[in-house]
Amino acid sequence: MKFKKKIYFVIGIILVGSFCLSSALAAEFRADKKWGNITLDKDEKVKNLYTVGNMVSIDGDIEKSLYVGGNVITVNGNVEGNIFVGGNTVVIRGNVGDSVHAGGSNILIEGEIEEDLFIGGGNITISKSASVGGDLIIGGGTVDIQGPVDGNVLLGGGQVIINSKIGGQVKAKVEELKLGPQAEIAKNLVYRSPQEASIDEGAKVLGETDFEKIEVKKSSAFKSRGMLFGILTLGFLIKILMGIAVGLVLVYIFRNMAERAVKESLAHFWANLGRGFAALILTPVAAIIILITVIGAWLAGLIGLAYILMVFLSLALANIAFGSWLIKVVKKRDKYLVNWQAVVLGVVALRIIILIPFIGWLVGLIFMMISLGALYRMVYQNVVLKK
């Protein structure tokens, strides 16, 4: 019992620190309980915005950073800090004062980005009106770079077009590379591909060009069979067995905690998703601030260790929560069950789903965050409210 109280105390420190930091940074959280639409009007101004929804439109300006997830996301307003965004369709038209980290199926960048752009997706377009003040790190199926990049470009993809000025060097591993008539690479072009690049008249490479020919990859059908075969590999089976073992320990040795956390995470899905997202982002920042400005390294280290413990625990609980949710939906039960069936089904099903590009890991991340949010709420109720 004393050990459990100590754990709650440590996690409580993290929670209080995160809430204090959230207040200090004037963070605003917006979400719709029914996965509806979220809009930040043009005349609205917020400092840090965390939001998730189906159709998300950010028309107003953000004084600091934007954290957003959803189906269709449109950012028309300017963001003075960073953007962290994930969705099916992502459009960024506003200017960004720092860096952009984006992932999605279809991504369009039309605004000016002062620092770096980290981006991954299916179809990616950086339009002529866009610009990147730092480096461009990009991976995608189809990539079209029409806007200038001041720094270096590191990219991987299928069909890639570069038709703009690049201030640094370009390093690429692609299936097809084309330099358009407006392309100008100030330094070296280093690329690996099954074929040499198509270079239009007028395109310039001011440095050296280094081409390495690579073998054509296997057909997509063959890769699909390979992926199915990979499911049965030893490493995959070991991960499943370890996940089941950890889940059974939680269910049968720490049953009260596990049952409460799983039911809490699913019963208050959206609230816990917001808490989990905030905890995942704010806790490391809180630890760094404490390390620099408040008590010292020992407390920051304690918070860091507790944070790692919470994340690993939420990963294990995510499997159970997913299995419990599946059982309730498939068998049409009235309540969520937390037993060995939920553990086995959740671990196996979630591991397979995570193999699906983007959508799979997004599902895994969501269930991890609702579990993390439920843990934070439990700590808040057991430590802060009972003082």
Number of C-alpha atoms within 10 A of each C-alpha: 6 7 8 8 12 11 14 20 18 19 25 23 19 27 24 18 20 22 18 14 18 18 11 9 12 14 18 14 15 15 19 14 11 9 14 13 17 19 16 21 13 13 8 13 15 17 17 21 21 18 22 26 24 19 18 24 20 26 20 20 23 23 16 21 23 25 19 21 23 22 18 19 27 18 26 20 23 21 27 21 20 22 24 16 23 26 27 19 20 26 21 26 21 22 22 24 20 20 23 25 16 22 25 26 19 19 26 19 25 22 24 21 25 21 21 21 24 16 20 25 25 19 20 25 19 22 19 15 13 22 25 24 20 20 22 22 17 20 24 24 17 19 25 19 24 22 23 23 25 20 19 22 21 18 20 21 21 18 16 25 20 25 23 24 21 25 19 20 22 22 18 21 20 23 21 18 24 18 23 20 15 16 25 21 26 20 17 17 19 17 21 21 19 17 16 15 18 12 16 14 11 11 19 17 19 13 14 13 12 11 16 12 11 13 10 10 10 10 8 9 9 11 12 12 10 12 14 13 10 14 14 10 11 10 11 14 15 11 14 19 15 13 22 23 16 15 28 21 13 21 21 14 11 12 15 11 13 25 21 14 26 26 20 20 28 21 14 14 19 20 19 25 25 21 20 28 20 21 25 19 12 20 23 18 15 24 24 18 16 19 16 12 8 12 11 14 14 11 17 21 15 15 25 19 13 21 21 12 14 19 19 14 19 25 21 25 32 29 29 36 32 24 27 25 21 18 20 16 13 8 8 9 11 8 13 20 20 22 19 18 15 25 27 20 19 27 27 19 15 21 21 15 15 16 15 13 10 19 16 15 16 17 16 19 18 17 27 28 27 30 35 31 29 29 28 24 22 19 22 19 13 15 19 16 8 7 6
